[in-house]
Structures are given as structure tokens and as C-alpha cells.
Amino acid sequence: MDNTPFTDTIREILAQRTFAVVGASRNPEKYGNKVYRALKRHGYKVFAVNPNAETVDGDPAYPRLDNIPEPIDCIVAVVPPHVTEQIMREAGRLHIPYVWMQPGSESEAAVNAAVAHGLEAVHGGPCIMVAAAAHRPEQSD
């Protein structure tokens, strides 16, 4: 295990099963794609949210959180801060309990929106890929 600080919220999130990656990208060089694939590799059920893509990594992509056909345990935001702020309101309306704001996606307004909507939030680091790798060994292919 590395030196990733595991707060109670991080442990709770990593114990969940179903994630939505908002900002999942078709481009394998972008973090939205890397996060999406890493969560899948670690055995999580992951849904891609991208209004400009039909698929991500061969899986269907959904334009909005409320288009996902199953309840979501946690949102991972890999989008600009102003989009993260909007997503917090949608997450609150959908009663999604957790959000992980990837470094660069958070802002004070996004964090305040998460708190206002009753979400447990990770923000200001670490990257979920690092935390998931430290929490679970890689799944073998």
C-alpha cells in the first residue's frame, strides 16, 4: 500500500459498487478515459456520462446522470469546475450519496453545492485512480 491518506469518506466510496464518470472521454489520452478504464479494471460497475459520445471504451455513454438506468453510488467528476457545480445539483436531486471531484474539477462553489445537497465529497485530491489502486489489487485479465 502506498501513502495515500484514506479518510473515512474515501474508504466508504471505495467500498461502493456503481460509479458514474462524468466527463468520460473516448480519447484514451484524456483523464476522463483513464479514470473510466481504471475503475472498470478494479472491478467496479462504471457508467460513462458524456453528452457528446455514444460510447466510451466500447460501453454505452449517457448524456446525463438521470439517463443512467441504474442507481449510482458515486459520481466521479472529470470536468471543469463550473460543470462540476451543475452536476452537484443533479446528484442531489437524484439522491446520489457520494461524489469524487478529481483534481482540477473542484471549486469552492462545487464543494459548497455538494454540501448543500447532502453529498459526501472527496475534493482537493487524491486522484481516484491512485486511491483505487491502493485499495484493491488490479483485476487480472
C-alpha positions as CSV (number, residue, x, y, z in Angstrom):
1,M,0.0,0.0,0.0
2,D,1.3,3.5,-0.7
3,N,1.0,6.6,1.4
4,T,-2.5,7.6,0.1
5,P,-4.4,9.1,3.0
6,F,-7.6,7.1,3.4
7,T,-10.2,9.2,5.1
8,D,-13.5,7.6,6.2
9,T,-15.2,9.1,3.2
10,I,-12.6,7.6,0.8
11,R,-13.0,4.2,2.4
12,E,-16.8,4.4,2.1
13,I,-16.6,5.4,-1.6
14,L,-14.1,2.7,-2.5
15,A,-16.5,0.2,-0.8
16,Q,-19.3,1.2,-3.2
17,R,-20.0,-0.8,-6.4
18,T,-21.6,1.5,-9.0
19,F,-19.9,4.7,-10.3
20,A,-20.7,7.3,-13.0
21,V,-17.7,9.1,-14.5
22,V,-18.9,12.5,-15.6
23,G,-16.6,13.6,-18.3
24,A,-15.7,10.1,-19.5
25,S,-13.9,10.5,-22.8
26,R,-13.4,8.4,-25.9
27,N,-9.8,9.7,-26.2
28,P,-7.5,7.2,-24.3
29,E,-5.1,10.1,-23.6
30,K,-7.6,12.1,-21.6
31,Y,-8.1,11.6,-17.8
32,G,-11.8,11.0,-18.3
33,N,-11.0,7.8,-20.2
34,K,-8.2,6.8,-17.9
35,V,-10.4,7.1,-14.8
36,Y,-13.2,5.2,-16.5
37,R,-11.0,2.3,-17.6
38,A,-9.2,2.2,-14.2
39,L,-12.4,1.9,-12.3
40,K,-13.6,-0.9,-14.6
41,R,-10.2,-2.7,-14.2
42,H,-10.6,-2.6,-10.5
43,G,-13.9,-4.4,-10.7
44,Y,-16.4,-1.5,-10.3
45,K,-19.5,-1.2,-12.4
46,V,-19.0,2.1,-14.2
47,F,-21.2,4.2,-16.4
48,A,-19.8,6.9,-18.8
49,V,-21.5,10.3,-18.8
50,N,-20.7,12.4,-21.9
51,P,-23.3,14.2,-23.9
52,N,-21.0,14.2,-26.9
53,A,-20.3,10.4,-27.1
54,E,-22.3,7.4,-27.9
55,T,-19.8,5.0,-26.4
56,V,-16.7,5.1,-24.2
57,D,-14.4,2.1,-24.2
58,G,-17.0,0.1,-26.0
59,D,-19.7,0.8,-23.5
60,P,-22.8,3.0,-23.9
61,A,-22.3,6.6,-22.9
62,Y,-25.2,8.6,-21.3
63,P,-25.8,12.3,-21.9
64,R,-26.8,13.0,-18.3
65,L,-26.8,11.3,-14.9
66,D,-30.6,10.8,-15.0
67,N,-30.3,8.8,-18.2
68,I,-28.4,6.0,-16.4
69,P,-30.7,3.0,-16.0
70,E,-29.5,2.0,-12.5
71,P,-28.9,3.7,-9.2
72,I,-25.4,5.3,-8.8
73,D,-23.4,5.1,-5.6
74,C,-20.8,7.7,-6.5
75,I,-20.1,10.2,-9.2
76,V,-16.5,10.9,-10.3
77,A,-16.2,14.4,-11.8
78,V,-13.6,14.8,-14.5
79,V,-14.9,18.0,-15.9
80,P,-14.3,21.8,-15.5
81,P,-15.3,23.2,-12.1
82,H,-18.4,25.1,-13.5
83,V,-19.7,21.8,-14.8
84,T,-19.0,20.0,-11.5
85,E,-21.1,22.7,-9.8
86,Q,-24.1,21.8,-12.1
87,I,-23.5,18.1,-11.5
88,M,-23.8,18.5,-7.7
89,R,-27.3,19.9,-8.1
90,E,-28.3,17.0,-10.3
91,A,-26.7,14.5,-7.9
92,G,-28.6,15.9,-5.0
93,R,-31.9,15.7,-6.9
94,L,-31.1,12.0,-7.8
95,H,-30.0,11.2,-4.2
96,I,-26.6,10.0,-5.2
97,P,-24.7,9.8,-1.9
98,Y,-21.1,10.3,-2.9
99,V,-19.0,12.4,-5.3
100,W,-15.3,12.3,-6.0
101,M,-14.0,15.6,-7.6
102,Q,-10.9,14.7,-9.5
103,P,-8.1,17.3,-9.0
104,G,-8.9,20.2,-11.3
105,S,-12.6,19.6,-11.4
106,E,-13.3,21.1,-8.0
107,S,-14.0,24.6,-6.9
108,E,-15.2,26.2,-3.7
109,A,-18.7,26.6,-5.3
110,A,-18.7,23.0,-6.3
111,V,-17.8,21.8,-2.8
112,N,-20.4,24.1,-1.3
113,A,-23.0,22.8,-3.7
114,A,-22.1,19.2,-2.8
115,V,-22.5,20.0,0.9
116,A,-25.8,21.9,0.3
117,H,-27.2,18.9,-1.5
118,G,-26.2,16.4,1.2
119,L,-23.4,14.7,-0.7
120,E,-20.3,13.2,0.9
121,A,-17.5,14.6,-1.2
122,V,-13.8,14.0,-1.8
123,H,-12.0,17.1,-3.2
124,G,-8.6,18.5,-3.3
125,G,-7.0,15.1,-4.0
126,P,-6.1,12.3,-4.2
127,C,-6.9,11.0,-7.7
128,I,-9.4,8.2,-7.5
129,M,-7.1,6.1,-9.8
130,V,-4.4,6.2,-7.1
131,A,-6.8,5.5,-4.3
132,A,-8.5,2.6,-6.1
133,A,-5.1,1.0,-7.0
134,A,-4.0,1.3,-3.3
135,H,-7.4,-0.1,-2.1
136,R,-7.8,-3.0,-4.5
137,P,-5.2,-5.1,-6.4
138,E,-5.6,-4.9,-10.1
139,Q,-8.0,-7.4,-11.6
140,S,-6.2,-10.0,-13.8
141,D,-7.4,-10.2,-17.4
